[in-house]
Amino acid sequence: MKIQKFGGSSLSTPATIRQVGNIVLDAHRREPVVAVVSAFQGVTNQLIEAARIAERADVKYRRALNDIARRHRAAVSQLVGTGQNRTRVHVDALLAELASTLEGVHLLRHCPLRALDMTASFGERLSAVIVAGYLNRRHPAAFVDARDFVVTDDQFTHANVNFKKTNPRGRRLFKRVTRAHGNGVVPVVTGFIGATEDGQTTTIGRNGSDYSAAIVGAALGASVIEIWTDVDGVLSADPRVVPSAFVLPQMTYEEAMELSYFGAKVLHSATIAPAVAKRIPILIKNTFKPDAPGTLISTAADDDGRMAKGITSVGDLSLLTLRGPGMVGVPGVAERLFRALAARRVSVVLISQASSEHTICFGVRTADADRAVAAINEDFRFEVHEQLMRVDRKEDQAILAVVGEGMKGRPGVAGKVFDSLGRQNINISAIAQGASERNISCVIDAPQQGRALNAIHQAFFETRTKLALAFVGVGNVGSAVLRQLHQQREYLLSRGFDVTVVGLANSTRYLADANGVNLASWKELLRESSHRMEPTTLAKRIAAMELTNGALVDCTVGPAVVDAYPAFIDANLHIITPNKWANALPWNRYTALMALLERRKKHFLFEANVGAGLPIVSTLRDLIASGDEIVRIDGILSGTLSYLFNTFEGETAFSTLVAEAHRNGFTEPDPREDLSGNDVARKLLILARMIGLKMDLKDVEVDSLVPAPLTRGAYSDRFLTAYAAYDKQMAKRFAAAAARGNVLRYVGTLENGRARAGLKEFPRNHPVASAKGSDNVIAFTTKRYSRTPLVVQGPGAGADVTAMGVFSDILKLLHYLPR
């Protein structure tokens, strides 16, 4: 025999009820079936709300009653027929009884829990009558009221089942149903409800229809209990919080009990108990995808090699801690504490005690916290008065649980959990692990639940490393990086990396999509966006996504976005940027930013700050990390100035070359930024700070190629005209160098704690003289590379090569992230 339970989502409309009928009758062709049904979707809430309205002596309860009546009568008309029939008569009688119950509450202006249970019971009773009536049109079916055999105590709204009396009554009742209607009959049983021995209606807790199915299955010795709902099975996590959650094909009773206790929504937490006692498998199925395999819960463990089976969380908790010297070495403190809590009907969700015996902390529902504190202060009033003990309270907490049979005897499971949370800067308030090693639970701040669940799910279940990027600055470099990401997506996926762009911004507007922006049409999407760009606003939008692995890619120039870096770091983002501004901040701001990055455990990657796509920053990092000592760094650090002096041969005026370079986009919009040597100075400052020097931009000695009279005011084309007046000076310097067999190159030098940038002469056989086009040439003289410097040379300017430097940082970050 098979038990099939259908929840409210499976009974939301006449169409879904027809689907339920198909599932039941299809199963009945192979073996006997008992159907257990919930109320129609949303009806239980409507009934309870109607009772509360009636309790306030408000006649508006009648409107709710009419809505309920209209919905059920419409279902009868569509499923059973419009004429007079037994189903319609039964439904009308139940609705009349419901009206009488609510009228009584209205007159008395009081709704005790007993009356509330009676009111709530009509949802399942009406549903079961209608489903049985519909099935009867296609196959013999019979309505069964669970109150006729499920015996409970009088703990109304959360009644406890008396199985010693329920099981034999159930067997006798179903035998009578079979005798009355024939062996092929399909009983349709009301879920959620039972009755005391003297016949008072009770309910067994919200979502208790699952429990009802297990009760019926245990009483009848079913071969399997099927729970039909609106999901494909038990998932590895809540898909509303963890989009990558997947269906678990199989799990043990113990795993299911742990997950359901800590908030997994597919099963009622008490459902498992009757099934475990009888070793009856439970199969979770999707009413709307009946061919999906679902999740089988049984004694058999699924040896799929995974350490964990699922993760879940439960919020709305308070963490209470009893602490003080009066606890140390005193027997019976824990017994007194939990006896006091039990006496006030406070349920303890989690317990953790320090081995020092100085503290006992435990989690309770927030609604129970006041009673718990009062109970402790009352039962420990002497110790509290003498300041030997006190109780601390931490609100807005959540318990996160990692569950799985594969965790037993496996070293490193706890480390993996805590490392995942630590990388997200999520603080753990308390930890608990049972001796079974099947569950590791920890208490965290409730607002961090989503990020914590995603981080742990990625660590335990996902084969690809995910990285979400927020792009600011989509000019030449930014567009090139986006193009490279789009082109290389399949390659990255094949290497186990899933990179998406969740935010895009230019100087005026932004767009954000947690599911990823389509990189094939990002320009159109950004152009159509109505969101006005402001860096901190974008940071807040990205923060709301609760990304576990995210990075800001700042391809802008200047300080505007850099000033918002703290907001992006607080949004849990790493920073990748070719923008030199952050590394050239005044010392105090620079060190504060570095301290924030370190405190929040975020990477700051800036390969393209020096040398565009050349591995200059990474080479210097490797030299330092390997223990080498930097003696001197010098070279051509500006692609623009490299191009100008590689091209300048004394025949064409220098100002003409500058104008051509500006026209071709080889310079900054204001070419004075290149000619002044400030760009080289910033790069020297970056390298200086990397080797540990305390230095500011003002400490870099700079030989500017912009005459003082031309430095003032905003840039305009008149600058190039005025600059021509100085061509003779540059031609004279060139001729003097050529006469000595030398060339002119604008270089930066870092040596003995001193940084300087300027125009110098070099022999034609010097490595610096060999630069071509916009090449950068950087020579590292170190303790190991003392005779022959380590030279890095290549294109030091251009959107594509700079984008390559940014892309290489994205790849580095992907490899830094946990896999």
Steps between C-alpha positions, in 0.01 A plus 500: 500500500613850414417822685485812282483838673419816304575844639315826449702599193386176334139592577500866405256485206260254338766440232759394757243279673441324167877445482488353852224268385715380210793428734285311751320286244820427307660370823186306591532292184813343653414479871246623757523872579390718789497874427559754776417861414566844639266795473487689173797734471464800734171385656641416845635853530163640389317293761726608784478863389119476487497366858721787617274755329192341654668507840521879469120508452562619143234387251763509223569136584191427290678637194785255558247222555325586173832492314577155639150373421506642147836335424396155620158509332668604173737204534203265552329639189811457284610164636181316597220674309243774543205284599400389847730220618642351818822699473315832468271412793801401714688821410195716576461328837865563587474865396191540715684347795793735437266799494350388830846461655608847393169651611560351844845656516351832388231496768737399779777733377738227598678230301666246731753265343239226494272717282797598285577132433138435415501792256828393338377142455247604234773555242602133489144373544372702204801409287473127568126496423555675165799287397311181593197624307711571192674161516163328536408615154791293366552228761351402838632731773395573856536801729672409829501742793829456689324599821339155493832328567784747581492529879685793658532681828334838555806713418297701251681632187797267578335180613705187568391173342430192713632229268398211725139594444530653152658201324238235589215746444642585160525137394141432610366809326664428165374143511147639543555740208612209281201287601261786433642612165688199365867399481579744222386810687738795538463651850553878507611598849504843661850606596597730785220407739414250770283487809528442873350186652188697588464620140639854510660603170874565510771589255852357504693814400526706184606295197389198700347322202842345438481364852149372430630306200767336716242420768278327244800323346615372841152385593448310175856374448540680168779403259578866425375847597500749213498871578382689191587868497609777262875424493693215342614356834717590796758749384854551620395847619209741474493595128351840583824582682750274319421503126740213432320260738425161346272204570643227721408160354533315830555560869467322833229556759757655730615747236141595423418547869801726549416709195129529579570594861726783390258654258486297178148573376413187300420287804327561830765422761285243682410316179807283513440346842211261418671396177830435676328285762352279225792541254261626233674681211384853425507629142479875433343569159390798290129508412576712196788281381382152590768337285783664698667235720468696825686429823486164677540507879579163655754308706739476205782754482588643160873446452554780249835606644373830635580595858179697552150425380333834556517833674219689663432772749237621742472863601299707746713380791657651808828373641506499879816446702511417869844593628688569818740361761209344689481227235856370516522159666141517626302183419143533378514846342401371156224287652358801688519715188317265265246395763414867549459547127288186462273615782427817297445296182808649333641275228879508466615480138878476551737460795871574527709489817859606551728237651605759758145471641491878507219533241201315362346654192180384334268612223126554545226638280485877528138473614619289798800717593325721756360195682840333490679801653230535764529130586878524542482814712239336721667162548849648537391808693755446781794459258382797292460717811849409620640565150617141476303451179329704234313433180598673176266527205585536131209568267441446128695174475472201270619142516673363193530121478711282271365145488622177347587138576822549303630736766557219747866421549607749231768744619473858384123534481476757779803679361332529163186645656681755711746594225209568265337729754827666597572594140166680497577683825208324668545475874393184682334554838471134605580153368344161564577155362345174610700187566341344190703749291198523273432866571714808554297799616606853565329822599550810288336840462168447321559763226799294382302177446479531122868566445598229749281237332638585157860496620469157663298360210775606261765344721328161535297449185598713205762381253555841343645804668256786457598864473260791452644824366379858528653708219539874528647677199412357159722713279780358288655283775175397668338407168808295407486307828129429450571381147774268624273361773225433246742334257664287769186389687498146365870466569453615859208261550709214368761584765242502778442876523159664468548876460197727465463876485226608740553874477603748229542874523625795303524855632124565478307177549526143622320169469503208741377143463585229753443235231762656274500764227492373142844599369382467142270803544640687801532830313131510412397390849714768663376766261139414588557490876323763709727463806712810557861413574639591836775270633363448851152434360641228276692358797175474700325331207779245468508449879130406490593207273696345792772367269736243646768553236483843343739764372487860389681556170576871493607607152450870564762773526517730800372499858120485471462122521810458717338717765220240516733199533416461873131467409580234241725313744223510761276354228731196516688574177863452410654781293657464154608818327732665247414831674818620675322746725450267798865399514602866480271628777656707779675268743238507776214425260705237322587313820140525622378345174759220522400434861133476400584254223699288743232516768229397255730236344468649152752486218621819331637421154652771280732337244401758237600793725857474370583381150143434381499126421867440583569283809681776688296505821488120519875473428578742782265311732672171417848648556394628843317180593802290407720701737695698244613852589412783264802725435377713213205528260522714192343511159250650265167498683287711266382352172415848376843648576665186364315544172587871480874456558526186290344700216679831557803519271546879485343549158135526600423756770437343839168687542385356165568147628303580817208629293501185283518273807211691657297475182564123479400442863851416622487763775263583783216738403719770653850421360656707779426207730753295299749779426513616860645166609223464761396164355859372533518644852186308604642177361828556686300568815308174453823301461657681795209414727510140381860465623404647834595867470291760679462753224249751363467641151661827608814303592558395138737734316351577160649671194190635325496549125223759535632853538363673809296759306305219327408305816221735604134481401285237335630322194407622152646463152676832553749311717649322197539828316671660799714191556659547156687801637720260697590270211844660462592406858408137442681495164810638667495225767456237231793633294730510802419138587543385140837669482611280789357188330211486746121502487244677718268293715263604778570259786416446860752381756454362849814456709614548860152607612491775237270522197556728204362533148646698214646518151843333475757402241587134439751329270338337200601153628329549838185284559298816551612633161372186327136583572276524197159656449321536835715237673556508871840378613549429870829377645511344849843503660491278806735314727460194277483692171795723579718467190229477240165658595177310450334682209129500412422659164194530282206721402415727791192672363184421305154381596550134408827449687373691805185287488721193494661618825154538655395160364813341650397642839155344461670166433725546804200569719322189370799293609517673839136416577426171681411209273 
